[in-house]
Amino acid sequence: MVAWWPSLSPPGRGAPLCAVSLQGARVWIPHCTEVWRVAEVTRGYREGDDVLHLRLDDELVYPVGSQLPPLCNPDVLCGEDDLAALSYLHEPAVLHSLRVRFLEANAIYTYCGIILVAINPYKQLPIYEEEVIYAYSGREVGDMDPHIFALAEEAYKQMSRYGRNQSLIISGESGAGKTASAKFAMRYFTTVGGSLGDCSVEEKVLASSPVMEAFGNAKTTRNDNSSRFGKYIEIGFSQTYVTGATIKTYLLEKSRVTFQAKSERNYHIFYQLCASAALPELQGLGLCAAESFHYTRQGQCTHVEGIDDAAALDSTRQAFSLLGVPEAEQLELFRVLAAVLHLGNVGIRGRERRGDGCSPTDRALGLFCALLGVEAAPVARWLCHRKLVATGETYVKPLSRQQALDSRDALAKHVYGQVFRWMASRVNRALRSPEGHHTSIGILDIYGFEMFELNSFEQFCINYANEKLQQLFNLHVFKLEQEEYVAEEIPWVFVDFCDNQPCIELIEGRLGILDLLNEECKVGKGSDGSWAQKLYQTHLGSSHFQKPKRPMDAFIVCHFAGKVEYQCHGFVEKNRDTVPEELVGLLRASKVRAVPATAPGLMARAPRGEVSSAPRKGTQGLHWVSGRWEQSHGPLRLLQVVRILRAYTPAAGLEERVSPSLISSRLQGRSPEGPSQLFVDVGHIFPVHLPFSASSVHLDELRVPESLGLPSLRV
């Protein structure tokens, strides 16, 4: 039976009617708990009819409205490994196909043209062994089942054959498995590429993962190993051999060092150290159980089932050794991290008329100062006081208890930020190739789109990054692709895809959210509330900006993946990223040598974006966190894009992960330009694109054999 909808927008009553035989056709209709359900058409439909007669559980009448329900695909297409092969490509078809493949075929990968869609199974699967890598090596996409190795092989082939740099973009929601996919791709390249001469190059590239994860990953409510920073890994090749790699990092979530929400943890490395406190080499650091430290117990989740923190530290140290970091240097690094934990336990008393709010005899303060080799008395003083300069005179102003706590936390975040920067530079030094590389394959593993109960500055920056990635995808898949069709004079009707440029303009444009935030940071008494009012005055007319109904300082941004409400509290302070200059000066004088966070090369000056309370003229030298974020992503132009979209599923039971009610909760409030619409739009693009100039055989060299009897094709 062939069914055809005469029109998606039924004409008015005066239009001529056309009877269509649709009896027996199956359609998808929205459902309150299952999102979509299949119903059967029981009567014929006339163009212009108000209702459609359907059978679900019982006979029902479905109002047509402005759009007819989408048709079901034939059963023969159920479970297709490429969504582009479906007769009807729309949201219910995408969700149903992925569900069938996941539950019935145990397949986590599905193609949609040039996109690889992956569903996180939240368990180890035997599909990533070395023999599987070699099975995909040298094969064309489509020869074997969809797999991350198939895309990695395609990138490797394009690079080795044509000398073109390649990139894989791994994107999706938090907890979707992006970091794991990045590691699988890295392992594929280092396995098939090998190395020329130094057999340890590929081992060093793989060893970078446990180190970066220990210092940059943490448990969140959705993921036990969530990346709290973005990274771009560029693997260099000489011909087909791996020669080295470079890792660029973006926007570490430093606020996690001093605060964790319920059921979340600080960075893995802190719990690894606490679990290994009994080691002889760590005895002098004053470490104990993670429950004893303020910076590791706030989430009330110091232990995670299935994670052995002590064994993880062994893996981290082995990876450091493989990267050429000596044991003594590792211990100095752990010394600084232990000092950060003790700093969080420094007590600040409520201020009285006399006396400091922090005592130099505080045990935690003493351990912090002893580990970093600084004197306790000046640290105690400048934690609770601030130096001000006005009209040529210097004043010392006592801080309130909350201000002193903020000063303590700012110092902790600053020190950890320096440790992370040192760690990343040390890894890059080990991976750097002396002779450089001719070509490269980049892997962008960036934080997924986040939407929690409470969303702050960190989620805003993360989601902004995902908006930029979506725009990049639109550029390569739709704009540039269709322009090439036109250049080659292919008859073509342009696909009207959903462009997220208006949302990006709202964020980064003139007088946009970031622009107003940076201006607020320049005001001496700038506050979150004042900034919120400026947002309302400027952007309430925008279709991508909304004000919550509740009386609070918050705003809603309509992202491509859904609406997210952000609480304004903390935006201004986090964007300023301030640390008192007096405390930084004390750390400069540290007597501990070879400590990354206090070494002259790293602590000689406050990094860009950090504003001290020292005197300054004007504000032209200030560079805020959001400004650095825009600059770091501005030049990011990836020539070859392979987008890996992940399913929106939490770590729960198998049936719960794919239940219709769960899908419904994920889809509530999302914009119509979300991921499923992306699949629909991609379905309009040619799934295969042949490079016109890549072949060495020219058209005038082709001859059709006479035996074929095809005179019309002969030249």
VOVOTI-380804 format. One line per field, with one value per residue (C-alpha): x, z, y. Coordinates in steps of 0.1 Angstrom, whole numbers. Layout:
! residues N
xx <- [X;...]
zz <- [Z;...]
yy <- [Y;...]
END
This chain:
! residues 715
xx <- [0;13;1;7;-3;-17;-6;11;-10;-47;-62;-93;-128;-131;-103;-111;-113;-93;-102;-72;-73;-54;-73;-49;-20;0;9;27;6;19;14;16;38;52;60;49;25;15;-21;-39;-60;-95;-112;-102;-91;-102;-80;-96;-111;-109;-103;-86;-102;-76;-74;-51;-65;-100;-114;-105;-109;-77;-79;-58;-50;-22;-1;-9;6;39;37;53;81;76;85;112;131;129;164;182;218;215;187;191;177;143;114;102;128;113;114;93;111;145;136;119;148;174;153;148;185;195;170;166;198;221;236;247;259;237;246;226;244;278;267;273;247;258;238;257;252;268;287;317;311;335;336;368;395;426;412;382;404;422;389;379;413;413;376;351;323;293;312;308;284;284;312;334;363;347;347;382;393;376;395;428;423;414;446;469;456;451;473;443;441;410;390;364;339;324;294;263;247;267;271;267;301;321;353;351;346;375;398;385;394;428;435;425;448;478;472;469;494;520;552;583;613;602;578;567;551;517;520;526;496;473;489;478;442;444;464;440;410;425;430;400;372;348;316;284;248;247;282;308;336;324;350;349;370;372;402;413;438;458;476;505;515;545;530;510;530;522;549;534;504;494;465;448;425;396;377;385;356;376;345;343;375;357;321;302;265;248;259;288;325;356;382;393;429;419;400;429;453;430;425;463;472;488;515;550;558;526;530;542;513;488;462;434;399;381;353;377;382;357;366;358;328;303;286;282;296;333;331;317;306;329;357;389;405;437;442;434;463;486;474;479;514;523;510;531;562;555;552;586;576;600;589;602;583;551;554;559;527;508;523;505;472;473;479;447;427;441;433;397;397;411;385;373;358;330;347;348;360;395;416;418;391;418;443;480;479;450;461;449;465;498;497;489;518;543;535;541;569;553;549;515;511;510;488;463;464;458;431;410;422;425;449;433;450;432;446;482;475;473;446;441;405;392;369;337;336;320;344;373;358;355;392;402;383;397;432;424;409;439;464;446;442;480;485;462;480;514;501;488;520;540;519;524;562;562;540;558;576;610;606;570;544;531;495;472;439;422;397;375;362;342;317;281;251;240;207;204;180;204;224;252;281;298;267;263;298;294;262;276;304;278;260;292;297;261;268;300;281;255;282;299;269;244;259;291;277;248;271;292;261;254;290;289;255;236;198;191;163;179;172;158;177;174;202;212;229;203;210;248;242;222;252;282;270;272;253;248;248;286;291;269;285;320;308;293;327;343;320;334;301;289;265;245;212;223;235;202;182;203;196;159;160;180;169;133;122;144;128;157;156;129;125;113;79;93;106;143;174;175;171;162;181;164;193;192;188;162;154;178;172;203;206;225;240;278;281;299;323;331;337;360;380;397;424;440;474;487;482;497;527;531;531;557;580;574;605;594;612;599;563;543;518;546;574;587;575;539;534;555;523;486;473;453;417;425;419;438;428;461;459;453;445;415;402;418;441;413;405;376;370;343;366;393;366;355;391;400;371;371;398;384;377;377;379;365;336;322;297;290;257;249;216;200;200;210;230;200;186;184;146;145;171;150;115;91;85;123;123;94;111;142;121;100;108;134;133;121;156;170;189;160;154;190;186;156;175;206;183;179;216;232;246;276;298;325;354;354;392;405;405;435;413;398;365;380;399;368;355;323;330;311;299;277;254;250;256;241;270;298;319]
zz <- [0;-9;12;4;23;-2;19;52;55;47;24;33;29;-6;-20;-42;-23;-32;-19;-9;0;33;51;68;68;100;115;146;170;201;235;270;284;255;234;202;195;163;152;122;98;97;71;40;42;22;18;40;65;102;117;109;121;138;158;188;217;208;179;182;162;157;150;120;128;108;103;96;117;103;85;97;77;62;85;60;69;107;121;92;101;82;91;57;41;58;36;62;83;112;150;158;130;145;180;170;148;175;201;179;171;207;222;195;176;205;182;198;166;138;108;95;64;76;112;136;163;194;224;256;269;303;303;287;253;234;203;208;209;187;163;158;150;123;109;102;90;52;48;34;54;48;43;80;108;120;144;158;142;108;111;124;94;70;86;86;49;38;56;42;6;0;26;42;79;95;126;146;166;195;210;230;264;297;305;270;266;247;265;260;222;221;237;213;183;198;203;167;152;174;166;128;126;148;151;130;152;187;197;228;210;207;243;254;235;252;286;284;290;326;336;320;335;370;370;348;353;382;392;385;389;354;349;371;349;335;317;334;307;269;250;214;208;176;166;142;114;91;61;79;111;144;153;184;197;211;236;239;269;274;304;334;359;388;409;415;435;463;459;448;446;463;449;431;437;433;408;409;419;453;462;448;471;502;494;492;524;540;514;529;503;512;550;553;535;564;543;556;545;520;545;566;540;533;496;491;514;503;478;504;479;487;474;441;435;411;414;433;440;453;422;401;417;407;371;372;385;359;332;346;345;310;300;315;348;375;408;428;405;410;448;447;426;452;479;463;459;496;505;486;506;539;528;525;562;574;598;596;628;629;631;665;673;677;664;630;617;610;635;625;649;629;623;587;579;594;572;541;548;557;525;504;524;533;567;584;599;567;550;579;577;540;540;562;550;518;508;492;476;474;467;471;506;514;537;551;552;573;555;566;573;540;521;539;529;493;495;507;480;453;464;462;427;416;428;413;380;379;387;358;334;345;341;306;295;310;290;258;264;265;234;213;182;176;138;138;115;80;86;116;128;156;181;198;231;246;275;265;266;303;319;356;383;391;362;366;348;341;324;304;290;282;264;245;233;221;202;184;175;162;140;127;118;100;81;68;63;49;38;22;9;-9;-23;-39;-55;-70;-81;-99;-115;-99;-100;-63;-41;-10;23;48;78;113;118;154;145;164;196;192;185;217;236;219;199;207;239;241;273;275;265;293;317;309;313;347;358;350;374;409;426;398;410;396;403;384;355;354;352;322;305;309;296;265;255;266;230;217;207;223;256;284;319;344;360;395;412;411;392;364;327;301;268;241;229;199;222;245;270;300;330;344;379;378;413;410;373;379;405;384;353;372;384;411;435;460;448;483;486;451;462;493;471;448;478;484;497;480;447;417;429;397;413;429;404;391;356;367;397;387;376;379;347;322;334;371;386;417;441;435;421;384;358;336;326;292;306;320;302;317;316;290;269;270;261;230;219;223;202;176;153;156;120;114;77;80;104;117;144;169;185;217;230;259;284;321;339;349;341;305;302;321;297;267;282;265;297;299;263;270;299;278;250;272;267;239;208;175;161;184;175;159;135;126;114;93;77;70;52;24;18;-5;18;-5;-17;-43;-45;-81;-85;-64;-92;-114;-142;-164;-181;-216;-207;-200;-227;-226;-240;-273;-258;-234;-261;-246;-275;-256;-231;-256;-261]
yy <- [0;35;64;100;131;157;187;194;226;218;245;266;255;269;248;218;186;155;121;100;63;61;34;11;35;39;72;86;106;124;107;122;94;75;106;89;60;43;45;31;52;37;59;78;114;144;174;200;176;187;153;120;87;66;33;32;12;23;42;79;111;130;168;176;212;229;197;161;134;119;86;54;38;4;-26;-36;-5;-11;-13;3;12;45;69;86;54;58;67;92;109;128;129;97;78;87;78;46;34;41;23;-7;-10;-5;-30;-56;-55;-45;-19;14;30;43;65;94;104;118;118;89;87;67;56;52;16;24;-9;-23;-39;-63;-42;-22;-48;-46;-72;-50;-21;-41;-54;-18;-7;-2;-6;18;34;12;-21;-29;-20;16;22;49;30;34;72;72;51;75;104;85;75;111;123;97;96;133;150;168;176;160;166;146;167;148;165;157;160;156;119;107;91;117;112;74;80;103;77;50;73;81;43;37;63;52;15;18;46;32;53;58;50;58;30;48;77;61;49;85;97;72;79;115;104;91;122;147;129;128;166;176;151;147;129;148;137;124;110;94;107;140;162;196;212;211;197;196;168;171;139;146;123;120;102;75;73;90;115;133;152;185;191;224;229;253;267;245;246;260;266;228;230;249;238;206;201;172;138;153;152;174;164;128;136;148;116;95;112;108;71;67;87;57;55;62;89;108;106;142;158;156;137;116;105;127;132;152;180;207;208;171;164;190;167;140;115;108;72;60;24;7;32;24;57;42;21;51;70;42;45;83;80;53;76;105;83;72;109;115;132;121;108;138;162;141;143;181;183;162;185;215;196;186;223;232;206;221;256;246;237;271;285;321;334;360;394;412;447;435;406;389;365;339;328;321;291;275;239;238;271;258;228;249;272;245;226;257;271;304;321;317;352;372;346;348;386;389;363;387;421;440;468;498;528;561;596;584;569;532;518;483;473;444;419;404;367;360;381;363;330;342;353;318;301;324;315;278;281;301;276;247;265;270;233;223;246;232;196;204;220;191;166;186;187;149;145;172;159;175;171;184;168;170;163;159;146;166;153;179;165;193;194;184;205;209;217;211;222;251;265;291;307;273;259;291;289;252;257;287;264;239;266;274;238;236;266;251;219;240;258;226;203;228;261;250;217;234;261;234;219;253;257;223;234;205;212;219;232;248;231;256;244;259;284;293;325;347;328;333;370;372;358;373;402;439;446;408;388;386;422;434;410;423;459;451;436;470;488;490;481;459;432;403;421;452;430;411;443;454;421;425;461;451;416;410;417;388;356;337;355;352;364;337;343;339;370;363;374;348;346;320;314;294;272;250;220;235;263;267;289;305;319;353;348;345;354;387;374;342;363;386;355;377;367;391;404;403;365;359;379;357;326;341;340;303;285;253;247;228;233;241;264;285;282;315;307;303;325;354;372;367;351;372;375;377;411;421;448;466;501;504;531;526;493;487;460;439;406;387;349;352;373;346;321;340;345;308;296;324;309;274;264;227;217;182;178;145;152;124;130;111;99;118;90;89;61;39;5;-6;-4;29;44;38;42;65;85;92;104;126;142;149;164;187;223;217;239;225;230;203;171;152;181;180;144;154;183;161;137;163;164;139;111;105;133;124;148;161;166;137;111;107;95;123;121;122;90;70;47;26;-9;-17;-50;-33;-20;15;38;68;66;65;96]
END
